[in-house]
Each structure stands twice: as structure tokens, then as C-alpha cells.
Amino acid sequence: MDPTDPIERIHAALEAAVAGVEGGGCPPRLVAAVRHAVFPGGARIRPQLCLAVAAAHGDDDPALTDAAAVALELLHCASLVHDDLPCFDAAATRRGRPSVHRAHGERLAVLAGDALIVLAFQALAQAPARHPARLAPLLSTIAGGVGMPRGIAAGQAWECESQVPLREYQAAKTGSLFAAATMAGAMAAGGDAGAWRELGERLGEAYQVADDIRDVAADPEWLGKPIGRDLALGRPSVARERGLVGALGHFQQLVETAADAVPPCRGASRLRALVHSEAARLVPPAWSARVCQGLPAAA
């Protein structure tokens, strides 16, 4: 493994966390469902952000940084498993293959999602941290990204209300865990978490807007999951509210705001590059050009 490659570092930490709970008589089908949810994975942007911000502060407790990164990714994976269930999106595919409930059944999908949430906090609690005093606030920050009142659970719950405030919905469903990722990276390395909140919030908002755009404009085979779910399920969407051209403009503005929110630090240029590369991956520039010309977007 290349210790300087963040993706390899994240993969190794995730593998260790999952492998650590597979033995001891764990039901094999639950293990299979959990592994299906976590590996091979997507872009791992949340743990990448966590590692990058920790590096900007010297990353003096890498075991704690790794545990925070693992927790963030496991919580994200759990949210996807639950989001794909028939009671929510009823999505048949995720990341180009059958979703967990399609591959392993609804009961195991619910249990796998629950197990991933618990495993996230197990990974944090068991981290051999050099600075244990950092652990309690780190736990609180990451928990806030997934719980109430403004975490992922609250974001999903807005879909059950008769009136949905778009900004609050998006901030909870997506922005909360991004903010937790940037702040957790700072906290794991003893830095000022508050200085990193805006980067996470703006980037998270950009991700949700990109998801709205992709739900309208992407090729489902390229995207790896069904499209048109926002319209079918009557969910709020920036693409529906502003139109594709307006949503694309809003997305680009959020990306620039996120890049500008990177505080002065070592590695600032790398973080800004990560923001822009993710933006180009999420919404390829060719899409924007075609939509602005009045043509259909192409993957």
C-alpha cells in the first residue's frame, strides 16, 4: 500500500474495520450484505476531505484521523443502503450493480444499514488515539451529521412532511455529513473545527444540487443508479425549481464558494483542486456546455 495515497489509506482502514467484526459467529449473509454496501465503494470524498483537512493541521494522530474517516464513510454507506429501500427510493441499482436490498433482500439491507451505523461508532471508540481528549467532541460532531435535528435522518424525514423547505432539506440530507467530514478532520488533528464548517456546508450543498441535476440529465447506465426519482417521488429539487440552466449556474457558484472557503493552510491548493476535480466528476463541463446551448446533456 502507498501510505501517501489517500484512497489506499481509506480502503485499508475500511477493510480493517469490517474485518474486525466478521468473525465470532457473525451471520455470513449479514457480512456479505455489509461488504456489498462498503466495497468497492464510490469516490470516498467524505473520508478524503477528512484526511486532507487533518493533513492541513499536521495529522499528528493518524489512527484517530483514520477512525474518523472510516466512521464518515460507513455512515454514508448506511444512508445509501437505507435510501435505496422500497420504502424510500425503491432503487434497483447503486454504483452500477444491484442495490443491497435487491442483492440480499430487504431484511438484510435494513440490518446491514443498522450494523454499519453501529460499526462507525465502534471504529471511533476503539481507535488507539494519541490524544483521547479529542474523541468526545469528534464523536459529537460526526453524530450530528447523521442524527437530529439537522443530520441525514432529519433530511430523509423531511421527505415525509407535506411542506419541505428546500434549503433545510438539502443541508440536512447532504450538507450535514460534508460539514462533519471537514470539521472532523480538523478535530482529529487538534485544529479549529469551526474554520472548516463553511467548506463542508457549501460543498455538501453543491453535491446535492449536482445530484438533482444528474437525476434529470444523466444517463442511468453511466450514473450507476436510476434517474427521475425526484419527479416520481415528488421530492424537492433545484433542477425542477430553477430549470437545468439555473441549477447548473447555482452549482458552479457553490463550487467556487466552497473553494474560496478553504482557510489559509498548508495543503490549501490541494484542497481547492479536490473541490474542482469533484465538481468536474459530478457534472462534466461538457454537460453544462450542451445544456447552455439548448441541447440534451450527454454522459
C-alpha positions in Angstrom: 0.0 0.0 0.0 1.2 3.5 -0.8 0.8 5.4 2.5 0.7 8.7 0.6 -2.3 7.7 -1.4 -5.5 8.7 0.4 -7.7 6.3 -1.4 -5.5 3.3 -0.4 -5.3 4.6 3.1 -9.1 4.8 3.3 -9.6 1.4 1.8 -7.1 -0.2 4.2 -8.8 1.4 7.2 -12.3 0.4 6.0 -11.1 -3.2 5.3 -9.7 -3.4 8.9 -12.9 -2.1 10.4 -15.1 -4.5 8.6 -12.8 -7.5 9.0 -12.7 -6.8 12.7 -16.4 -7.7 13.2 -16.7 -10.5 10.7 -15.6 -13.3 13.0 -17.1 -14.6 16.2 -20.0 -16.3 14.7 -21.4 -13.3 12.8 -24.1 -14.4 10.3 -22.4 -14.9 6.9 -25.3 -13.3 4.9 -25.1 -10.1 7.1 -21.3 -10.0 6.5 -22.0 -10.3 2.7 -24.6 -7.5 2.8 -22.3 -5.2 4.7 -19.4 -5.9 2.3 -21.7 -5.3 -0.6 -22.6 -1.9 0.8 -19.0 -0.8 1.5 -16.8 -2.3 -1.2 -15.6 -1.4 -3.8 -17.3 1.9 -2.9 -17.6 5.2 -4.7 -15.4 8.3 -4.7 -14.9 8.3 -0.9 -15.0 12.1 -1.0 -16.1 12.5 2.7 -13.1 10.5 4.1 -10.8 12.2 1.6 -11.9 15.6 2.9 -11.3 14.4 6.5 -7.8 13.2 5.7 -7.0 16.4 3.7 -8.1 18.7 6.5 -6.2 16.7 9.1 -3.1 16.9 6.9 -3.5 20.7 6.8 -3.2 20.6 10.6 -0.2 18.2 10.7 -2.2 14.9 11.1 -0.4 14.2 14.4 -2.9 11.4 15.4 -3.3 9.4 12.2 -5.1 6.5 13.9 -7.8 8.9 15.1 -8.0 10.5 11.7 -8.4 7.1 10.1 -11.1 6.2 12.5 -13.0 9.4 11.8 -12.6 8.9 8.0 -13.9 5.3 8.4 -16.9 6.4 10.5 -17.9 9.0 8.0 -17.8 6.6 5.1 -19.6 3.8 6.9 -22.4 6.3 7.9 -22.6 7.4 4.3 -22.8 3.8 3.1 -25.5 3.1 5.6 -27.5 6.0 4.4 -27.3 4.7 0.8 -28.5 1.3 1.8 -31.5 2.7 3.6 -32.2 5.3 0.9 -32.4 2.6 -1.8 -35.0 0.6 0.2 -38.5 0.2 -1.3 -40.0 2.5 1.4 -37.8 5.3 0.1 -36.4 5.3 -3.4 -37.0 1.6 -4.3 -33.8 1.8 -6.3 -32.8 -1.4 -8.1 -29.2 -0.4 -8.7 -26.4 1.5 -6.9 -22.9 2.2 -8.2 -23.7 0.1 -11.3 -24.8 -3.1 -9.6 -27.8 -4.3 -7.7 -28.6 -2.3 -4.6 -28.2 -4.1 -1.3 -31.9 -4.9 -0.9 -32.0 -6.3 -4.4 -28.9 -8.5 -3.9 -29.6 -9.6 -0.3 -33.2 -8.9 0.5 -35.0 -6.1 2.4 -34.5 -7.6 5.9 -30.7 -7.9 5.5 -30.5 -4.5 3.9 -32.2 -2.9 6.9 -29.9 -4.8 9.3 -26.8 -4.1 7.2 -27.5 -0.4 7.3 -28.1 -0.5 11.1 -24.9 -2.6 11.5 -22.9 0.0 9.5 -24.1 2.8 11.7 -23.0 0.9 14.9 -19.7 -0.1 13.3 -19.0 3.6 12.5 -19.1 4.5 16.2 -17.3 1.2 17.2 -14.4 2.3 14.9 -14.2 5.6 16.6 -14.5 4.2 20.2 -11.8 1.6 19.5 -9.3 3.9 17.9 -5.8 3.8 19.6 -5.7 7.6 19.8 -2.7 9.5 21.0 -5.0 12.3 22.1 -8.1 10.7 23.7 -9.4 14.1 24.8 -10.3 14.8 21.2 -12.5 11.8 20.9 -15.7 13.0 22.7 -16.1 16.2 20.6 -15.3 14.2 17.5 -18.0 11.7 18.3 -20.5 14.5 18.9 -19.6 16.2 15.6 -19.9 13.1 13.5 -23.1 12.0 15.2 -24.6 15.5 14.5 -24.0 14.8 10.8 -26.3 11.8 10.8 -28.9 12.4 13.6 -31.3 15.0 14.7 -32.1 17.9 14.4 -30.1 18.5 11.1 -28.4 15.3 10.1 -29.1 12.7 7.4 -32.0 11.2 9.4 -33.7 14.6 9.6 -33.0 15.1 5.9 -34.7 11.9 5.0 -37.6 12.7 7.4 -38.3 16.0 5.5 -39.5 13.8 2.6 -42.3 12.6 4.9 -43.6 16.2 5.5 -46.3 17.9 3.5 -44.1 21.0 3.0 -40.4 20.8 2.5 -38.1 23.8 2.8 -35.6 23.0 0.0 -32.5 24.6 1.7 -33.1 22.9 5.0 -33.8 19.6 3.3 -30.6 19.7 1.3 -28.5 21.0 4.2 -29.6 18.0 6.3 -29.7 15.3 3.8 -26.2 16.0 2.2 -24.5 19.1 3.7 -24.5 17.8 7.3 -22.1 14.9 6.7 -19.8 17.0 4.5 -19.6 19.6 7.3 -18.9 16.8 9.7 -16.2 15.5 7.4 -14.2 18.8 7.2 -14.7 19.6 10.9 -13.8 16.0 12.0 -10.5 16.2 10.0 -9.6 19.4 11.9 -10.6 18.0 15.3 -8.7 14.7 14.8 -5.5 16.7 14.3 -6.2 19.3 17.1 -7.2 22.1 14.7 -10.0 24.7 14.8 -13.1 22.8 13.5 -15.2 26.0 13.1 -12.9 27.3 10.4 -13.8 24.4 8.2 -17.6 24.3 8.6 -18.3 26.5 5.6 -16.2 24.5 3.2 -18.2 21.3 4.2 -21.6 23.0 4.1 -21.0 24.6 0.7 -19.5 21.5 -0.9 -22.3 19.4 0.6 -24.9 21.8 -0.9 -23.1 21.6 -4.3 -23.2 17.8 -4.1 -27.0 17.9 -3.5 -27.5 20.3 -6.4 -25.4 18.0 -8.6 -27.5 15.1 -7.6 -30.6 17.0 -8.6 -29.0 17.8 -12.0 -27.9 14.2 -12.5 -31.3 12.9 -11.6 -32.7 14.8 -14.6 -29.8 14.8 -17.1 -27.6 11.8 -16.6 -27.5 8.5 -18.4 -28.6 5.9 -15.8 -26.0 3.4 -17.0 -23.2 5.9 -16.6 -24.6 7.1 -13.3 -25.0 3.6 -11.9 -28.5 4.2 -10.4 -32.0 5.1 -11.7 -32.8 8.6 -12.7 -36.0 10.6 -12.5 -36.6 9.6 -8.9 -37.1 13.2 -7.6 -40.0 13.8 -10.0 -41.5 10.3 -9.5 -41.5 10.7 -5.7 -42.4 14.3 -5.6 -39.2 15.4 -3.8 -37.9 18.9 -3.9 -35.2 19.6 -6.5 -33.1 22.6 -7.5 -33.3 21.3 -11.1 -37.1 21.4 -11.0 -37.2 24.7 -9.2 -34.7 26.6 -11.3 -34.5 24.6 -14.5 -31.4 22.8 -15.7 -29.6 26.0 -16.8 -30.3 27.7 -13.5 -29.3 24.7 -11.5 -26.0 24.4 -13.4 -25.3 28.1 -12.7 -26.1 27.6 -9.0 -23.9 24.5 -8.8 -20.9 26.4 -10.3 -21.4 29.2 -7.8 -21.5 26.8 -4.9 -18.3 25.1 -6.1 -16.5 28.4 -6.3 -17.8 29.4 -2.8 -16.6 26.1 -1.4 -13.1 26.5 -3.0 -12.9 30.1 -1.6 -13.9 28.8 1.9 -10.7 26.8 2.2 -8.9 28.6 5.1 -5.2 29.6 4.7 -3.2 26.4 5.5 -0.7 24.0 4.2 -2.3 21.9 1.5 -4.8 24.7 0.6 -4.1 24.3 -3.1 -4.6 20.5 -2.9 -8.0 21.0 -1.2 -9.1 23.5 -3.8 -8.0 21.1 -6.5 -10.0 18.3 -4.8 -13.1 20.6 -4.8 -12.8 21.4 -8.5 -11.9 17.8 -9.6 -15.0 16.5 -7.8 -17.2 19.2 -9.4 -16.0 18.1 -12.8 -16.6 14.5 -12.0 -20.1 15.1 -10.7 -21.2 17.5 -13.5 -18.9 17.1 -16.5 -18.2 20.5 -18.2 -19.5 19.1 -21.5 -22.9 18.8 -19.9 -23.0 22.4 -18.9 -21.9 23.5 -22.4 -24.6 21.3 -24.1 -27.4 22.4 -21.8 -26.5 26.1 -22.2 -26.7 25.6 -26.0 -30.2 24.1 -25.6 -29.0 20.6 -26.3 -29.7 17.5 -24.1 -26.9 16.7 -21.7 -24.7 13.7 -22.6 -22.8 11.5 -20.2 
